[in-house]
Amino acid sequence: MRTRLRSAVAALAVAAALPAPVAAHAATATETPPSFEQQVLFKASQDPGYACYRIPAVVKTAKGTLLAFAEGRTNDCSDAGDIDIVVKRSEDGGRTWSPLQVVNEGAGDTHGNPAPIVDLRTGRIVLGETYNTGRTDGKNCDTPCDRTPHLQYSDDDGRSWSAPRDLSDELLPPDFNSWYATGPVHGIQLTKGRPIADDGTFRQKPSEMTLAERPDGTIYVSGREQDGTDPGHRTHAVSRDGGNSFARPFATQPDLYAPQVQCSVLPAGRGGRQLLLACPGDPDRRRTMTVRSSYDGGRTWDSFDRSTVVTTDWSGYSDLVQADRDHVGLMYEGGAVDARDEIRFARFMPDWLKKRRGADPTTDDVAPGARRAAVLGGASVTDGAAGRALSFDGVDDAVRLPYRPGIALGERDFAASVRFRYTATSGEQPFLWMGGIGTTQPQVWLRGEPASHRIIGLMTARDGAGAPRSVSVSSSSAYNDGAWHQAELRRADGQLTLTIDGVVVRSAAAVPGSVSRNSPFGVHVGQRMDSRAYFSGALDDVRVTSGGRSVVWLPLDQVRGTR
């Protein structure tokens, strides 16, 4: 979509007379600069006048100034209340910041979704934003919503801003009545040529997209996926013609674990060949902000265990910026109680990120078309039920399968079985986990709960557009006697059945629908999907079948390669 930027009368925004936030620790002449430092940038108790700050966006101007934008929400944290766009400036790479300045006052309405773009040739900073009528009841904008796009600009390095201009006639299709938003996060200015793209259209429903220009001039687009039918909460695509079209349809990334949330990307490393992704790492809830890397242009991303954790607090929306020559800046929502408590700004050097790790040891998956599974932690070979098995330490040992479409069970009937041996008397003891996690994500799992004296199997399914529903079946014993046992969870003929050692111990009506729709989807042995519980004991012969075919078959009788 192309928009010509017309001139507008410059109008000086009123700066709020608020004290500057406390700067992060600054190194003295004899100290080594810290590899990581962090400060609170926007917070209601720190910057009075607003009940809540959300939706961070940050850019570096042509003069090297950082501009950190946010929504100042006057009454509460709701999305459609009285909302202003505010900014703070930093002229030292994010070490210290100016007082808060109001760029665009909502005056009772919603003026938000700041999306700044810097024109490095002229120095102009363009700010996209979105308006709608404000509400006082804490609810979101109804559909149809009177959302309209607007634009402001600054020609003095972000000190003052032009009057906003309505872009509805240029951007909105006729009779458009759906949600519309200009952001969040910053936009980019292209620097390379625009080669011809392959024909293609997208079928996913990506939103809150973040962009990065790769060294070859192609544009990598990563988006939040919320309403599609494919597994996964992240979706991506590539444009080879400057954003006019996509080389192929958007595709979800089921094994890129994240909640349904906006994330941010940034080229890094020599020549921008490494991409960084800032995103909460918990696939269920908005918490545990992480930075992950891609070394193949975004085709694949570091798994959670290879990521660098910024905080284990609640965390939400984010934006990344090259703060100065040596530091990357991360502006993100975070808090000890709620992800909307405050907006933080972190600075880090590349050496603070985890070093790139070589290939993990592997074990065979002998199902047709399967690739070898990764062996994590230090899971090792031990005596099995018949032959050999793998021993898990309950700390970080696990087996994780690489995603392939065949392991997403969808609406099909299935049988999942595992041999287990353990003596634990407390904690969750996950045997096998497939799909998402939490009360709203499709999933299938088997685990021991020794404190509750049971083995339990659960499936959560989503039938069409309906809300997910769950059903579980459990035994009356934990079978934690140190002997080998076999558990099987089966969905067939409308029933969910748990069998232990060949004996049916419980059966219940299965909920209809897909056990893999629109959730991050991985297969984990000995580990919860969110890495919050690990199995202690030994596991053997993990099998998942569907339609008479093996979907997963892990003998767990060997480990190849060492870390």
C-alpha positions as CSV (number, residue, x, y, z in Angstrom):
1,M,0.0,0.0,0.0
2,R,1.5,3.3,-1.0
3,T,0.8,6.7,0.7
4,R,2.3,10.0,-0.3
5,L,3.1,12.2,2.7
6,R,1.6,15.7,2.2
7,S,2.7,18.8,4.1
8,A,0.9,19.7,7.3
9,V,1.1,22.8,9.6
10,A,3.6,22.2,12.4
11,A,2.1,22.4,15.8
12,L,4.2,22.2,18.9
13,A,3.1,19.5,21.3
14,V,2.9,20.5,25.0
15,A,5.5,18.8,27.2
16,A,4.4,17.6,30.5
17,A,6.3,19.1,33.4
18,L,7.3,15.7,35.0
19,P,10.5,14.7,36.6
20,A,12.9,12.6,34.6
21,P,13.1,8.9,35.5
22,V,16.2,7.7,37.4
23,A,18.9,6.7,35.0
24,A,20.3,3.2,34.9
25,H,23.8,2.6,36.3
26,A,26.4,4.4,34.3
27,A,30.0,3.1,34.2
28,T,32.8,5.3,35.5
29,A,36.0,5.8,33.5
30,T,37.6,2.8,35.4
31,E,34.6,0.5,35.2
32,T,33.8,-1.9,32.4
33,P,30.4,-1.0,30.9
34,P,27.8,-3.5,31.9
35,S,26.6,-6.1,29.3
36,F,23.0,-5.7,30.5
37,E,21.3,-2.8,32.3
38,Q,17.6,-2.0,32.7
39,Q,15.4,0.8,34.0
40,V,11.7,1.6,34.3
41,L,10.7,4.0,31.5
42,F,7.0,4.5,31.9
43,K,5.0,3.8,35.1
44,A,1.9,5.3,36.6
45,S,3.6,6.1,40.0
46,Q,6.7,7.5,38.3
47,D,4.9,9.5,35.6
48,P,1.6,10.8,37.2
49,G,-1.4,11.7,35.1
50,Y,-2.0,8.3,33.7
51,A,-3.4,5.1,35.2
52,C,-1.5,2.8,32.8
53,Y,1.1,2.8,30.0
54,R,1.0,0.3,27.2
55,I,2.0,-0.4,23.6
56,P,5.7,0.5,23.4
57,A,7.5,1.5,20.2
58,V,11.0,2.9,19.8
59,V,13.2,4.2,17.0
60,K,16.6,5.8,16.5
61,T,16.5,9.1,14.6
62,A,19.0,10.2,11.9
63,K,20.9,12.1,14.6
64,G,21.1,9.0,16.9
65,T,18.4,10.1,19.3
66,L,16.1,7.3,20.7
67,L,12.4,8.1,20.8
68,A,10.4,5.9,23.0
69,F,6.6,6.1,22.4
70,A,3.7,4.6,24.5
71,E,0.0,5.0,25.0
72,G,-0.8,6.9,28.2
73,R,-4.1,5.5,29.3
74,T,-5.9,8.0,31.5
75,N,-8.4,6.0,33.5
76,D,-7.5,2.4,33.3
77,C,-5.6,-0.2,31.2
78,S,-8.5,-0.8,28.7
79,D,-7.9,-0.5,25.0
80,A,-10.7,2.0,24.1
81,G,-10.7,4.6,26.8
82,D,-9.2,8.1,27.1
83,I,-5.7,7.5,25.6
84,D,-2.9,9.9,24.6
85,I,0.3,9.2,22.7
86,V,3.4,10.1,24.8
87,V,7.1,10.0,24.1
88,K,10.5,10.3,25.9
89,R,13.8,11.2,24.3
90,S,17.3,9.9,24.9
91,E,20.4,11.4,23.4
92,D,22.9,9.0,25.0
93,G,21.8,5.6,23.7
94,G,19.1,4.9,26.3
95,R,21.1,5.6,29.5
96,T,19.0,8.7,30.5
97,W,15.7,10.0,29.3
98,S,13.8,13.3,29.0
99,P,10.6,14.0,30.9
100,L,7.4,12.7,29.3
101,Q,6.0,14.7,26.4
102,V,2.5,14.4,25.0
103,V,2.6,14.0,21.3
104,N,-1.2,13.5,20.6
105,E,-3.9,14.1,23.2
106,G,-7.0,11.9,23.0
107,A,-9.1,14.4,25.0
108,G,-11.5,11.6,26.0
109,D,-11.0,9.6,22.8
110,T,-8.5,6.8,22.0
111,H,-5.4,8.1,20.1
112,G,-3.0,5.2,20.1
113,N,-1.0,2.5,18.3
114,P,2.1,4.6,17.7
115,A,4.1,3.4,14.7
116,P,7.2,5.6,14.2
117,I,9.3,5.5,11.0
118,V,12.5,7.4,10.5
119,D,13.5,8.7,7.0
120,L,17.3,8.6,7.3
121,R,17.7,10.8,4.2
122,T,15.7,13.8,5.4
123,G,15.7,13.2,9.1
124,R,11.9,13.4,9.3
125,I,10.2,11.1,11.8
126,V,6.8,9.9,10.6
127,L,4.3,8.7,13.3
128,G,1.4,6.5,12.3
129,E,-1.5,6.3,14.8
130,T,-5.1,5.2,15.1
131,Y,-8.1,7.0,16.5
132,N,-11.5,5.8,17.8
133,T,-14.2,7.2,20.0
134,G,-13.3,6.7,23.6
135,R,-15.4,4.7,26.1
136,T,-15.8,5.1,29.9
137,D,-17.0,1.5,30.7
138,G,-13.7,-0.3,30.3
139,K,-14.9,-2.3,27.3
140,N,-13.2,-2.6,23.9
141,C,-14.5,-0.9,20.7
142,D,-17.5,-2.6,19.3
143,T,-17.6,-3.9,15.7
144,P,-18.0,-2.0,13.5
145,C,-15.5,0.3,15.2
146,D,-14.9,3.8,14.0
147,R,-11.1,3.3,13.8
148,T,-9.3,5.8,11.6
149,P,-5.6,6.0,10.7
150,H,-3.8,9.3,11.2
151,L,-0.3,10.6,10.6
152,Q,2.0,13.2,12.3
153,Y,5.7,14.0,11.6
154,S,8.6,15.8,13.3
155,D,11.4,17.6,11.5
156,D,13.3,18.6,14.7
157,D,14.4,15.2,16.0
158,G,11.2,14.5,17.9
159,R,11.0,17.7,19.9
160,S,7.8,19.0,18.3
161,W,5.2,17.4,16.1
162,S,2.9,18.4,13.2
163,A,-0.9,18.5,13.5
164,P,-2.3,15.0,12.8
165,R,-3.8,14.3,9.4
166,D,-6.6,11.8,8.7
167,L,-5.5,9.1,6.2
168,S,-8.8,7.3,5.9
169,D,-9.4,8.2,2.3
170,E,-6.0,6.9,1.3
171,L,-5.8,3.8,3.4
172,L,-9.2,2.4,4.4
173,P,-11.2,0.4,1.8
174,P,-14.8,1.5,1.2
175,D,-17.3,0.3,3.9
176,F,-14.5,-1.1,6.0
177,N,-15.9,-2.1,9.4
178,S,-13.3,-4.3,11.0
179,W,-10.5,-3.6,13.4
180,Y,-7.8,-1.4,12.1
181,A,-4.4,-0.5,13.7
182,T,-1.3,1.3,12.5
183,G,1.0,-0.5,14.9
184,P,2.4,-1.6,17.3
185,V,6.2,-1.3,16.9
186,H,8.2,0.8,14.6
187,G,8.2,0.6,10.8
188,I,11.3,0.5,8.5
189,Q,12.8,2.4,5.6
190,L,14.0,0.1,2.8
191,T,17.6,0.5,1.8
192,K,17.9,-2.2,-1.0
193,G,16.4,-2.7,-4.4
194,R,13.1,-4.4,-5.1
195,P,13.5,-7.6,-7.1
196,I,10.5,-9.3,-8.6
197,A,8.5,-11.5,-6.3
198,D,6.9,-14.9,-6.9
199,D,3.1,-14.8,-7.1
200,G,1.4,-15.6,-3.8
201,T,-1.4,-14.6,-1.5
202,F,-1.7,-15.2,2.2
203,R,-4.4,-17.4,3.9
204,Q,-3.3,-16.9,7.6
205,K,-4.7,-14.0,9.7
206,P,-1.5,-12.3,10.9
207,S,-1.8,-9.2,13.0
208,E,0.6,-6.9,14.9
209,M,3.3,-7.5,12.4
210,T,7.0,-6.6,12.9
211,L,9.4,-6.2,10.0
212,A,13.1,-6.5,9.3
213,E,15.0,-5.9,6.1
214,R,17.4,-8.8,5.5
215,P,20.9,-8.2,3.9
216,D,19.6,-9.3,0.5
217,G,16.9,-6.6,0.5
218,T,14.0,-9.0,1.2
219,I,11.6,-8.1,4.0
220,Y,11.0,-10.6,6.8
221,V,7.5,-10.2,8.4
222,S,6.6,-11.8,11.7
223,G,3.1,-11.6,13.1
224,R,0.8,-12.6,15.9
225,E,-1.5,-15.4,14.8
226,Q,-4.8,-15.7,16.7
227,D,-7.7,-16.9,14.6
228,G,-6.4,-19.3,12.0
229,T,-6.9,-23.0,12.0
230,D,-3.3,-24.0,11.7
231,P,-1.2,-24.8,14.9
232,G,0.9,-21.9,16.2
233,H,0.8,-18.5,17.7
234,R,3.4,-17.0,15.4
235,T,3.2,-16.6,11.6
236,H,5.6,-15.3,9.1
237,A,6.2,-14.4,5.4
238,V,8.8,-12.8,3.1
239,S,8.4,-10.1,0.6
240,R,10.9,-9.8,-2.3
241,D,9.4,-6.6,-3.9
242,G,9.6,-4.1,-1.1
243,G,6.4,-5.1,0.5
244,N,4.0,-5.0,-2.4
245,S,3.4,-8.8,-2.3
246,F,4.5,-11.9,-0.5
247,A,6.7,-14.6,-2.1
248,R,4.4,-17.2,-0.7
249,P,1.5,-17.4,1.8
250,F,1.9,-16.6,5.4
251,A,2.8,-19.8,7.3
252,T,2.6,-20.5,11.0
253,Q,5.5,-21.6,13.2
254,P,4.0,-24.1,15.6
255,D,7.3,-24.8,17.4
256,L,8.1,-21.1,18.0
257,Y,6.6,-21.0,21.5
258,A,4.9,-17.7,22.5
259,P,1.5,-16.6,23.9
260,Q,-0.8,-14.7,21.6
261,V,1.0,-11.4,21.8
262,Q,2.8,-8.8,19.7
263,C,6.6,-9.5,19.4
264,S,9.4,-7.6,17.7
265,V,12.4,-8.3,15.4
266,L,15.7,-6.6,14.7
267,P,18.6,-7.4,12.4
268,A,21.8,-7.8,14.4
269,G,25.3,-9.2,14.0
270,R,27.7,-8.6,11.2
271,G,25.8,-7.3,8.2
272,G,22.4,-8.0,9.9
273,R,22.7,-11.7,9.2
274,Q,21.5,-12.6,12.7
275,L,17.9,-11.7,13.5
276,L,16.7,-11.1,17.1
277,L,13.2,-11.8,18.3
278,A,11.9,-10.3,21.6
279,C,8.8,-12.2,22.8
280,P,7.5,-13.7,26.0
281,G,8.7,-17.3,26.2
282,D,5.8,-18.9,28.1
283,P,3.4,-20.4,25.5
284,D,0.4,-20.0,27.8
285,R,0.7,-16.6,29.4
286,R,2.4,-13.3,28.9
287,R,5.5,-13.8,31.0
288,T,9.2,-14.6,30.8
289,M,10.4,-12.0,28.2
290,T,13.2,-13.6,26.1
291,V,15.4,-12.7,23.2
292,R,15.9,-15.5,20.6
293,S,18.1,-15.6,17.5
294,S,17.7,-16.8,14.0
295,Y,20.7,-17.5,11.8
296,D,18.8,-18.3,8.6
297,G,16.8,-15.2,8.0
298,G,13.9,-16.1,10.3
299,R,13.1,-19.5,8.7
300,T,13.9,-21.1,12.1
301,W,14.3,-19.6,15.6
302,D,16.1,-20.7,18.8
303,S,14.0,-22.9,21.0
304,F,13.2,-21.6,24.5
305,D,16.1,-23.5,26.1
306,R,18.5,-21.7,23.8
307,S,17.0,-18.2,24.3
308,T,18.2,-15.5,26.7
309,V,15.8,-14.7,29.5
310,V,15.4,-10.9,30.1
311,T,12.9,-11.4,33.0
312,T,10.8,-14.1,34.5
313,D,8.2,-11.5,35.4
314,W,5.0,-11.0,33.5
315,S,5.7,-9.4,30.2
316,G,3.9,-8.4,27.0
317,Y,4.4,-6.1,24.0
318,S,7.9,-5.0,23.0
319,D,10.1,-3.2,20.5
320,L,13.7,-3.6,19.6
321,V,16.2,-0.9,18.5
322,Q,19.9,-0.6,17.8
323,A,20.4,1.8,20.7
324,D,24.0,2.7,19.8
325,R,27.0,1.1,18.1
326,D,27.5,-1.4,20.9
327,H,24.1,-1.9,22.4
328,V,20.7,-3.3,21.5
329,G,17.7,-1.6,23.2
330,L,14.6,-3.5,24.2
331,M,11.5,-1.6,25.3
332,Y,8.9,-3.9,26.8
333,E,5.8,-4.1,29.0
334,G,6.5,-5.9,32.3
335,G,5.6,-6.2,35.9
336,A,5.8,-8.4,39.0
337,V,2.0,-8.6,39.2
338,D,0.8,-7.8,35.7
339,A,2.4,-7.3,32.3
340,R,0.8,-3.9,32.2
341,D,2.4,-2.6,35.4
342,E,5.1,-0.6,33.6
343,I,7.2,-0.2,30.5
344,R,10.9,-1.0,30.8
345,F,13.9,-0.2,28.7
346,A,16.8,-2.7,28.7
347,R,20.2,-2.2,27.0
348,F,22.5,-5.1,26.3
349,M,25.6,-5.9,24.4
350,P,25.6,-8.9,22.0
351,D,27.9,-10.8,24.4
352,W,25.2,-10.8,27.0
353,L,23.1,-13.2,24.8
354,K,23.6,-16.9,25.1
355,K,26.3,-18.2,22.8
356,R,25.1,-20.1,19.7
357,R,24.9,-23.7,20.6
358,G,25.8,-26.7,18.4
359,A,23.4,-29.5,17.6
360,D,21.8,-31.4,20.5
361,P,22.3,-35.1,20.9
362,T,19.5,-37.1,19.3
363,T,17.5,-40.3,19.6
364,D,15.6,-42.1,16.8
365,D,12.0,-41.5,15.9
366,V,11.3,-44.5,13.7
367,A,7.8,-43.3,12.6
368,P,7.5,-42.9,8.8
369,G,8.9,-39.6,7.6
370,A,10.1,-38.6,11.0
371,R,13.4,-36.9,11.9
372,R,15.6,-37.6,14.9
373,A,14.4,-36.1,18.2
374,A,16.6,-33.8,20.3
375,V,17.8,-35.1,23.6
376,L,18.0,-32.2,26.1
377,G,19.8,-31.7,29.4
378,G,21.7,-34.9,30.0
379,A,19.2,-37.7,29.5
380,S,21.1,-40.9,29.3
381,V,20.7,-44.6,28.5
382,T,19.6,-47.0,31.2
383,D,18.0,-50.4,31.6
384,G,14.6,-50.5,30.0
385,A,11.4,-52.7,30.2
386,A,13.0,-54.9,27.6
387,G,16.3,-53.6,26.4
388,R,17.4,-50.0,26.9
389,A,15.5,-46.9,27.9
390,L,16.4,-43.2,28.8
391,S,16.9,-41.9,32.3
392,F,15.6,-38.4,33.2
393,D,16.9,-36.3,36.1
394,G,13.8,-34.2,36.8
395,V,15.8,-31.0,36.4
396,D,16.3,-30.3,32.7
397,D,16.3,-33.7,30.9
398,A,13.8,-34.1,28.1
399,V,13.3,-35.3,24.5
400,R,11.8,-32.9,22.0
401,L,10.6,-33.8,18.6
402,P,11.0,-31.4,15.6
403,Y,7.7,-30.2,14.3
404,R,6.2,-31.7,11.2
405,P,2.6,-31.6,10.0
406,G,2.0,-35.3,10.7
407,I,2.3,-35.0,14.4
408,A,-0.5,-32.4,14.7
409,L,-3.4,-34.9,15.4
410,G,-6.3,-32.5,14.6
411,E,-9.7,-34.1,14.9
412,R,-8.4,-37.7,14.4
413,D,-8.7,-40.5,16.9
414,F,-5.4,-41.5,18.4
415,A,-3.6,-43.7,20.9
416,A,-0.6,-42.4,22.9
417,S,1.4,-44.8,25.1
418,V,4.6,-44.8,27.1
419,R,6.4,-47.1,29.4
420,F,7.5,-45.5,32.7
421,R,9.4,-46.2,35.9
422,Y,9.7,-43.8,38.8
423,T,9.7,-43.4,42.6
424,A,8.9,-39.7,42.9
425,T,6.4,-38.9,45.7
426,S,5.7,-35.2,44.7
427,G,5.5,-32.8,41.8
428,E,4.2,-33.2,38.3
429,Q,5.8,-36.1,36.4
430,P,5.2,-35.4,32.7
431,F,5.5,-38.6,30.6
432,L,4.3,-37.2,27.2
433,W,3.0,-33.8,26.1
434,M,1.6,-32.9,22.7
435,G,0.2,-29.5,21.7
436,G,-0.3,-26.4,23.8
437,I,-0.8,-25.8,27.5
438,G,-3.2,-24.0,29.8
439,T,-7.0,-24.1,29.9
440,T,-7.6,-22.6,26.5
441,Q,-5.2,-24.4,24.2
442,P,-5.7,-27.7,22.4
443,Q,-3.4,-30.4,23.9
444,V,-2.9,-34.0,24.8
445,W,-0.8,-35.3,27.7
446,L,-0.1,-38.1,30.1
447,R,1.6,-37.5,33.5
448,G,2.0,-38.9,37.0
449,E,0.8,-37.0,40.0
450,P,2.2,-39.0,42.9
451,A,1.0,-36.6,45.6
452,S,-2.6,-37.2,44.3
453,H,-2.0,-40.9,43.9
454,R,-2.8,-41.0,40.3
455,I,-1.8,-41.2,36.6
456,I,-3.8,-38.7,34.6
457,G,-4.4,-38.2,30.9
458,L,-6.1,-35.1,29.4
459,M,-7.2,-33.8,26.1
460,T,-8.4,-30.3,25.2
461,A,-10.1,-29.8,21.9
462,R,-11.6,-27.0,19.9
463,D,-14.7,-27.7,17.8
464,G,-14.9,-25.1,15.0
465,A,-15.1,-21.6,16.4
466,G,-16.4,-22.8,19.8
467,A,-14.4,-22.4,23.0
468,P,-11.9,-25.1,23.9
469,R,-13.2,-27.9,26.1
470,S,-11.3,-30.5,28.2
471,V,-11.8,-33.9,29.5
472,S,-9.5,-36.0,31.7
473,V,-9.3,-39.6,32.9
474,S,-7.2,-40.8,35.9
475,S,-6.2,-43.9,37.8
476,S,-6.5,-44.4,41.6
477,S,-2.7,-45.2,41.9
478,A,0.4,-43.3,41.0
479,Y,2.3,-46.5,40.1
480,N,5.5,-44.9,41.5
481,D,6.8,-48.2,42.9
482,G,10.0,-48.3,40.9
483,A,8.7,-51.0,38.6
484,W,8.0,-50.7,34.9
485,H,4.4,-49.9,33.8
486,Q,2.8,-48.9,30.6
487,A,0.1,-46.1,30.3
488,E,-2.0,-45.5,27.2
489,L,-4.4,-42.7,26.5
490,R,-6.8,-43.4,23.6
491,R,-9.5,-41.3,21.8
492,A,-11.8,-43.6,19.9
493,D,-15.5,-44.1,19.3
494,G,-16.3,-40.9,21.2
495,Q,-14.5,-42.0,24.3
496,L,-11.3,-41.0,26.0
497,T,-9.8,-44.1,27.8
498,L,-6.9,-44.5,30.1
499,T,-5.3,-48.0,30.2
500,I,-2.5,-49.0,32.7
501,D,-0.6,-52.3,32.1
502,G,-3.3,-53.4,29.6
503,V,-6.2,-52.8,32.0
504,V,-8.8,-50.0,31.4
505,V,-8.8,-47.9,34.6
506,R,-11.1,-45.0,33.5
507,S,-13.1,-43.9,30.5
508,A,-15.1,-40.8,29.8
509,A,-16.9,-39.1,26.9
510,A,-14.3,-37.4,24.7
511,V,-14.9,-33.8,23.7
512,P,-15.2,-33.3,19.9
513,G,-12.8,-31.2,17.8
514,S,-9.2,-30.6,17.1
515,V,-6.5,-31.2,19.7
516,S,-4.0,-29.0,17.7
517,R,-5.9,-26.0,16.3
518,N,-4.3,-22.6,16.8
519,S,-1.9,-23.5,19.6
520,P,1.8,-23.8,19.7
521,F,2.5,-27.5,19.0
522,G,5.4,-29.6,20.1
523,V,5.9,-33.1,21.3
524,H,7.8,-33.4,24.5
525,V,8.9,-36.5,26.4
526,G,9.7,-36.0,30.1
527,Q,8.8,-32.3,30.1
528,R,5.9,-30.0,30.3
529,M,5.5,-27.8,27.2
530,D,6.3,-24.7,29.2
531,S,9.4,-26.2,30.8
532,R,7.9,-25.7,34.3
533,A,8.0,-29.4,35.2
534,Y,10.4,-32.3,34.3
535,F,10.1,-36.1,34.8
536,S,12.4,-37.9,37.3
537,G,12.8,-41.6,36.4
538,A,13.1,-43.7,33.2
539,L,10.9,-43.7,30.1
540,D,10.8,-46.2,27.3
541,D,9.0,-47.0,24.0
542,V,6.9,-43.8,23.4
543,R,4.3,-44.4,20.7
544,V,1.5,-42.3,19.1
545,T,-0.7,-43.9,16.5
546,S,-3.6,-42.6,14.5
547,G,-5.6,-44.2,11.7
548,G,-3.5,-47.3,12.0
549,R,-0.2,-45.5,11.3
550,S,2.6,-44.5,13.6
551,V,2.8,-40.7,14.2
552,V,5.5,-40.9,16.8
553,W,7.6,-43.9,17.7
554,L,10.5,-43.4,20.1
555,P,12.3,-46.5,21.2
556,L,14.4,-44.4,23.5
557,D,17.2,-47.0,23.4
558,Q,20.1,-44.8,22.4
559,V,21.6,-41.3,22.3
560,R,23.8,-40.2,19.4
561,G,26.2,-37.3,19.6
562,T,27.4,-35.3,22.5
563,R,27.1,-31.6,23.2
